[in-house]
Amino acid sequence: MSANPPDSFGTPDGSNPSQWEEMMRSFFGDSADEVIAELKSRGLDPATFAVPGMPTDPAALKPLMDQVQAMLKNTAGGAVNAGVAHDVARQGAVAKGDPSLVDAQERKVTQALSVAELWLDAATSFPPSGGKALAMTRSSWVEATLPQWEQLVEPVAKSVSAALAEILKNSMPPGFGDQDSDEVAFEVTGIPGFPAQFSGTLGGAEGFDPATLMRNIGAAVFGMQIGAAAGNLSREVFGTTDLGFPLTKAPITALVPTNIAEFSTDLGIEEAEVLQFLALREAAHARLFAHVPWLRSHIEALIASYARGISIDMDALEGSMSQIDPTDTEAMQEALSGGVFSIQSTEEQKATLARLETALALIEGWVDQVVANAAIAHLPASIPLGEMMRRRRAAGGPAEQAFSALVGLELRPRRSREAAALWATIQAKQGPDGRDEVWQHPDLLPTAQDLDDPTGFFTRREEPSAEMSDLDAVLAQIFESADQEAAEAAQETDDQQSTDGDDPEQSPETNSGN
């Protein structure tokens, strides 16, 4: 008798296993025998697995199965599968090369950051952040910043996971997951690479929990999105503050020299000067956030508030899912990066966005102004470099685009030019110390109105004092009037008591006359 063809499941007793049987074993592990037996008992045609683009060689399938198994494991139970995010981000970081840094590169970066601190001492009252000065590869940038990415996007990740779970639930028959036993018959549609109909026994030591599976898939989906964004961004960023705020918890200053070298190629400016300018920006950001302790939490709270108002476009997400080919990781990441966010234009959302844009503009404007003051005497190209950075951020650089794809929020300091002019106005009147004192409390921060009219900033700050003076005068008049009325009332009371004390029928004069 001839052997089973390559696409058959082999003999009932499990001998001479086929390629697909090996695939099932690699995917379902200890439950594979039950799954295979159930498939055979239901007469499922193995040919349905031969989907275009799906390999049948166990060696080729193993990486895919390993990846799927890793995706479905979410031991932390969070809204983002950190393991998937990490793996995808690292793959993206090295996709176009990630050369190791030589000692000379590291020395150039640390020296540039050291010089930047010296120059900034004369431009701002904020001292150095006190953190380490580092040169980073693309991969080390991913390692350092990925936890912060996960924290920032977690509110939206929860919504995406719930939406994806709803899509998967809707693709299954009524009652799926309600069975008391571990035996589950189900159908999954719209996912290329898997059969249109699949029935089996999914169990194991702890049984099969559809809700957990759905949550894990949702966490894996968003983990892939974060990983793809961070991986792609690692090839574009200059340091850890390209978004306008630090992407590391520790107060460090760091640059990615490989990216800076590529960026400098066509600028017509010496790479060393570009490096020094970007070192100034990185160090200025670090100083600001290190010595304004409320600023980071203020930005994160605004982002979280905005993210909570984002709804998921179910049609867009379902359309993206239907395009996913599990054998093509890049295609999967691209499909998941589509626009699946539907912004609710409520008044609260608009107000939050306005506050966030103003805060980011004030940060960027302050950095622009401080760096300009520090660099003007040392870097001949500081003015064109500063203008280039403003345009890059206002137009939405790689960092802004990545964040927008993740949470549907554009972190663009659209008014950084106006903010820089405002900080210059404040410095002209109050000096660098007075300018930096504005950061003492969020209530002291300039408003959007101040960006519209920088010259009126001080007038508007004096108006409340004038209003308080007027209020004090009114209150004083009220109190004076009240005191006068009280005195008059007391006098009337005394007069009345005096009158009541006299006997009108027995006055001394009357008695003497009788």
C-alpha positions in Angstrom: 0.0 0.0 0.0 1.3 3.4 -0.8 2.1 5.9 1.8 -0.3 8.6 2.7 0.0 11.7 0.4 1.7 14.7 1.9 -1.5 16.5 2.7 -3.3 13.6 4.5 -3.4 13.2 8.2 -1.9 9.8 8.3 -3.2 6.6 9.8 -5.8 6.6 12.6 -3.4 5.1 15.1 -1.1 8.1 14.5 1.7 6.2 12.6 3.2 7.8 9.6 2.2 11.3 10.6 1.7 13.8 7.8 3.1 17.3 7.6 -0.3 18.7 8.6 -0.5 16.4 11.6 2.9 17.7 12.7 1.6 21.2 12.2 -1.3 20.4 14.5 1.0 19.0 17.1 3.2 22.0 17.0 0.2 24.3 17.5 -2.0 22.5 20.0 0.7 20.7 21.9 -0.7 18.1 24.4 -4.2 18.6 23.0 -3.2 17.7 19.4 -4.3 14.1 19.6 -7.8 15.0 20.7 -8.0 17.7 18.0 -6.8 15.4 15.3 -9.2 12.6 16.4 -12.1 15.0 16.5 -11.3 16.3 13.0 -11.2 12.8 11.6 -14.4 11.8 13.4 -16.2 14.7 11.8 -14.8 13.8 8.3 -13.1 17.2 7.8 -11.3 17.2 4.4 -7.6 17.9 5.1 -7.4 19.6 1.7 -9.2 22.6 3.2 -5.9 23.4 5.0 -4.1 23.9 1.7 -4.8 27.6 1.5 -2.8 29.6 -1.0 0.3 31.0 0.6 0.2 28.6 3.6 3.3 26.4 3.7 3.0 22.7 4.3 6.5 21.9 5.2 6.8 21.5 9.0 10.2 23.2 9.0 8.6 26.2 7.3 5.6 26.1 9.6 7.4 25.9 12.9 8.4 29.6 13.0 4.8 30.6 12.2 3.4 28.3 14.8 5.9 29.5 17.4 4.9 33.0 16.7 1.2 32.3 16.9 1.7 30.4 20.2 3.7 33.3 21.6 1.1 35.8 20.5 -1.6 33.8 22.3 0.3 33.7 25.5 -0.1 36.8 27.6 1.1 35.8 31.0 1.0 39.4 32.4 -2.7 39.7 31.4 -2.4 43.3 30.3 -4.0 45.1 27.4 -0.7 44.9 25.5 1.3 41.7 25.0 4.7 43.1 25.9 6.5 40.0 24.6 5.0 40.4 21.1 5.6 44.2 21.1 9.3 43.6 22.1 9.9 41.0 19.4 8.3 42.9 16.6 10.0 46.1 17.7 13.5 44.5 17.7 12.8 43.0 14.3 11.9 46.4 13.0 15.0 48.0 14.5 17.3 45.7 12.7 15.3 45.5 9.5 17.5 47.9 7.6 20.6 47.4 9.6 21.6 48.3 13.2 25.3 48.6 13.3 27.1 48.3 16.6 28.6 51.5 17.9 32.3 51.9 18.0 34.2 53.7 20.8 34.7 56.8 18.6 30.9 57.2 18.1 30.2 56.8 21.7 32.8 59.4 22.6 31.4 61.9 20.1 27.9 61.6 21.6 28.9 61.8 25.2 31.2 64.7 24.4 28.4 66.5 22.5 26.0 66.0 25.4 28.7 67.3 27.9 29.3 70.4 25.8 25.5 70.9 25.5 25.2 71.0 29.3 27.9 73.7 29.6 26.2 75.9 27.0 22.8 75.4 28.6 24.1 76.6 32.0 24.2 80.1 30.6 20.8 79.8 28.9 18.5 78.4 31.6 18.2 78.4 35.4 17.4 74.7 35.3 20.5 72.6 36.2 21.4 69.4 34.3 19.0 66.5 34.7 21.6 64.4 36.5 21.0 61.4 34.3 23.5 59.3 32.3 24.7 60.5 28.9 24.3 57.6 26.4 24.9 56.7 22.8 22.2 54.3 21.6 21.8 51.8 18.8 18.4 51.4 17.3 17.9 48.2 19.3 18.9 49.8 22.6 16.6 52.7 21.9 13.7 50.2 21.6 14.7 48.5 24.8 14.8 51.8 26.7 11.6 53.4 25.4 9.2 50.5 24.8 7.8 50.3 28.3 6.7 54.0 28.1 5.1 53.4 24.7 3.1 50.6 26.3 1.9 52.8 29.1 0.9 55.7 26.9 -1.2 53.6 24.6 -2.8 51.3 27.2 -6.1 53.1 27.4 -6.6 52.6 23.6 -5.2 49.1 23.7 -8.0 48.1 26.1 -10.6 49.4 23.6 -8.9 47.6 20.7 -8.7 44.3 22.6 -12.4 44.5 23.4 -13.3 45.4 19.8 -11.2 42.5 18.4 -12.8 40.1 20.9 -16.2 41.3 19.7 -15.3 40.6 16.1 -14.0 37.1 16.8 -17.1 36.4 19.0 -19.4 37.5 16.1 -17.7 35.1 13.7 -18.6 32.2 15.9 -21.9 30.4 16.3 -24.3 31.3 19.2 -23.3 29.6 22.4 -19.7 29.4 21.6 -17.7 29.2 24.8 -20.8 28.5 26.9 -20.3 24.7 26.9 -19.6 23.1 30.3 -17.1 20.7 28.8 -13.8 21.3 27.0 -15.3 20.2 23.7 -16.0 23.1 21.5 -17.1 23.1 17.8 -16.7 26.4 16.1 -16.2 28.2 12.8 -13.8 31.1 12.1 -14.1 33.0 8.9 -12.1 35.8 7.3 -8.6 34.8 8.5 -6.5 33.7 5.5 -4.2 30.8 6.2 -6.7 28.9 8.2 -9.6 26.7 7.1 -13.1 28.3 6.7 -14.5 25.6 8.9 -12.8 24.1 11.9 -14.1 21.8 14.5 -12.1 20.4 17.3 -11.5 19.8 21.0 -9.5 22.6 22.5 -8.6 21.7 26.0 -5.7 20.8 28.2 -5.0 20.8 31.8 -6.9 23.9 32.5 -9.5 23.6 29.8 -10.4 26.1 27.0 -11.5 29.6 27.9 -12.7 31.5 24.8 -12.8 34.8 26.7 -9.1 34.5 27.7 -8.2 33.5 24.1 -10.0 36.6 22.8 -8.3 38.9 25.2 -4.9 37.4 24.5 -5.5 37.9 20.7 -6.5 41.5 21.3 -3.4 42.1 23.4 -1.2 40.4 20.7 -2.8 42.6 18.0 -1.9 45.8 19.8 1.4 44.4 20.8 2.2 44.0 17.1 1.0 47.6 16.5 3.2 49.0 19.2 6.2 46.9 18.2 5.8 47.9 14.5 5.6 51.6 15.4 8.5 51.5 17.8 10.6 49.4 15.5 10.0 51.7 12.5 10.6 54.8 14.7 13.9 53.5 16.0 15.3 54.1 12.5 14.2 57.7 12.4 14.6 59.2 15.9 17.5 61.4 17.1 17.1 60.7 20.9 14.5 60.0 23.6 12.5 63.2 23.4 11.4 63.4 19.7 7.8 63.3 20.8 8.3 66.4 22.9 8.5 64.5 26.2 10.9 61.8 27.5 10.2 58.3 26.4 12.2 56.9 29.3 11.4 56.8 32.9 14.9 57.5 34.1 16.2 61.1 33.5 18.8 60.3 30.8 20.1 62.1 27.8 20.7 59.9 24.8 21.2 60.1 21.0 21.2 57.6 18.2 24.3 58.5 16.2 23.5 56.1 13.3 20.2 58.0 12.6 21.8 61.4 13.0 24.6 60.5 10.5 22.0 59.4 7.9 19.9 62.5 8.6 23.0 64.8 8.1 24.0 63.3 4.8 22.1 65.7 2.5 21.8 68.8 4.7 25.0 70.5 3.6 25.9 71.0 7.2 28.8 69.3 9.1 27.6 66.2 10.9 29.4 67.3 14.0 27.4 70.6 14.1 24.1 68.7 13.6 25.1 66.3 16.4 25.8 69.2 18.7 22.6 71.0 17.9 20.5 67.8 18.6 22.5 67.2 21.8 21.4 70.7 23.0 17.7 69.9 22.3 18.0 66.5 24.1 19.6 68.0 27.1 17.2 71.0 27.2 14.2 68.6 27.2 15.8 66.5 30.0 16.4 69.6 32.2 12.9 70.8 31.8 11.2 67.5 32.7 13.7 66.7 35.5 13.1 70.0 37.3 9.4 70.5 36.6 8.1 67.4 38.4 4.5 67.8 37.5 5.0 68.2 33.8 5.3 64.6 32.7 2.2 63.5 34.7 0.4 66.5 33.2 1.1 65.5 29.6 0.4 61.8 30.4 -2.9 62.7 32.0 -4.0 64.8 29.0 -3.1 61.9 26.6 -5.0 59.4 28.8 -8.0 61.7 29.0 -8.1 62.1 25.3 -7.6 58.4 24.7 -10.5 57.5 26.8 -12.8 59.3 24.4 -11.6 57.4 21.4 -13.9 54.8 20.0 -12.9 52.0 17.6 -14.2 51.8 14.0 -15.3 48.3 14.0 -15.8 48.1 10.2 -12.2 49.4 9.7 -10.8 46.9 12.2 -12.7 44.0 10.8 -11.6 45.0 7.3 -8.0 45.1 8.5 -8.3 41.7 10.1 -9.7 40.1 6.9 -6.5 41.2 5.1 -4.1 39.6 7.5 -1.9 36.8 6.1 -0.2 35.1 9.1 2.7 34.1 6.9 3.6 37.7 6.1 4.5 39.6 9.2 5.1 42.9 7.4 1.7 42.7 5.7 0.1 41.9 9.1 1.7 45.0 10.7 0.6 47.2 7.8 -3.0 46.0 7.9 -3.1 46.6 11.7 -1.7 50.1 11.2 -4.7 51.3 9.2 -7.1 53.9 10.6 -9.3 52.1 13.1 -10.0 55.1 15.3 -13.1 57.1 15.3 -12.7 60.4 17.2 -15.7 61.6 19.2 -15.8 65.3 18.6 -17.3 66.2 22.0 -16.7 69.5 23.7 -14.6 67.7 26.3 -12.5 66.0 23.6 -11.9 69.4 21.9 -11.0 71.1 25.2 -8.6 68.3 26.1 -6.9 68.4 22.6 -6.6 72.2 22.8 -4.9 71.9 26.2 -2.6 69.2 25.0 -1.6 71.1 21.9 -0.9 74.2 23.9 1.2 72.3 26.5 3.3 70.6 23.7 3.7 73.9 22.0 4.9 75.6 25.2 7.5 72.8 25.7 8.7 72.9 22.2 8.8 76.7 22.2 10.7 76.8 25.4 13.3 74.3 24.1 13.6 76.2 20.8 14.2 79.5 22.6 16.7 78.1 25.2 18.6 76.2 22.5 18.7 79.2 20.3 20.2 81.3 23.1 22.7 78.6 23.9 23.8 77.8 20.3 23.9 81.2 18.7 27.5 82.0 19.7 28.8 78.5 18.9 27.0 77.0 16.0 26.9 78.9 12.7 24.0 76.8 11.4 21.9 76.9 14.5 19.2 79.2 13.0 18.6 77.1 9.9 18.7 73.9 12.0 16.2 75.3 14.4 13.9 76.3 11.6 14.2 72.8 10.1 13.2 71.2 13.3 10.2 73.4 13.7 9.0 72.5 10.2 9.7 68.8 10.8 7.6 68.8 13.9 4.8 71.0 12.7 4.4 68.9 9.6 4.3 65.7 11.7 7.6 63.9 11.9 8.1 60.2 12.2 7.4 60.3 16.0 4.1 62.1 15.6 3.0 59.8 12.7 3.8 56.7 14.8 1.8 57.9 17.8 -1.1 59.0 15.6 -1.3 55.4 14.1 -1.4 54.0 17.6 -4.0 56.1 19.3 -5.4 58.4 16.7 -3.8 61.4 18.3 -1.6 63.9 16.5 1.0 65.2 19.0 2.0 68.2 16.9 3.1 71.4 18.5 1.4 73.4 15.8 2.1 76.7 17.5 5.7 76.2 18.6 6.8 79.3 16.7 4.2 81.5 18.7 5.3 79.8 21.9 9.0 80.5 21.2 8.0 84.2 20.6 6.1 84.2 23.9 9.1 82.8 25.9 11.3 85.4 24.3 8.9 88.1 25.4 8.9 86.9 28.9 12.7 86.6 29.0 13.1 90.1 27.6 11.2 91.5 30.6 12.0 89.1 33.4 15.2 87.4 32.3 15.9 83.7 32.0 15.1 83.1 35.7 11.7 84.8 35.4 11.0 82.9 32.2 11.7 79.5 33.9 9.7 80.4 37.0 6.5 80.3 34.9 6.9 76.5 35.0 6.5 76.4 38.8 2.8 75.4 38.6 0.4 74.4 35.8 -1.9 77.3 36.7 0.9 79.7 35.8 1.4 78.4 32.3 0.5 80.6 29.4 -2.8 79.9 27.6 -3.8 79.7 24.0 -4.7 83.4 24.2 -1.2 84.2 25.3 0.1 82.4 22.2 -2.2 84.6 20.1 -0.9 87.8 21.7 2.5 87.3 23.5 2.8 91.1 24.2 -0.4 91.0 26.2 0.8 88.3 28.5 1.8 90.6 31.4 -1.2 92.8 31.0 -3.5 89.8 31.4 -1.5 88.7 34.4 -2.0 92.1 36.0 -5.7 92.2 35.3 -6.6 89.7 38.0 -4.7 91.9 40.5 -6.6 95.0 39.4 -9.8 93.0 39.6 -8.9 91.9 43.1 -8.2 95.6 44.1 -11.6 96.6 42.8 -13.2 93.7 44.7 -11.3 94.7 47.9 -12.7 98.3 47.5 -16.2 97.0 47.1 -15.9 94.7 50.1 -14.4 97.5 52.2 -17.4 99.8 51.2 -19.8 97.0 52.1 -18.1 96.4 55.5 -18.1 100.2 56.2 -21.7 100.5 55.4 -22.5 97.5 57.5 -20.6 98.9 60.4 -22.4 102.2 60.1 -25.8 100.5 60.0 -24.8 98.5 63.0 -23.8 101.6 64.9 -27.0 103.4 64.0 -29.0 100.4 65.1 -27.1 100.3 68.4 -27.8 104.0 69.0 -31.5 103.5 68.3 -31.6 100.6 70.8 -29.9 102.8 73.5 -32.4 105.6 72.9 -35.3 103.3 73.1 -34.1 101.8 76.4 -33.6 105.3 77.8 -37.2 106.2 76.9 -38.6 103.1 78.4 -36.8 103.8 81.7 -38.8 107.1 82.3 -42.4 107.0 84.1 -44.6 109.3 82.1 -47.3 109.5 85.0 -44.9 110.3 87.8 -42.4 112.9 86.6 -40.7 115.0 89.3 -42.1 118.3 87.9 -45.7 117.0 88.1 -45.5 115.9 91.7 -44.1 119.1 92.9 -46.9 121.1 91.4 -49.6 119.3 93.3 
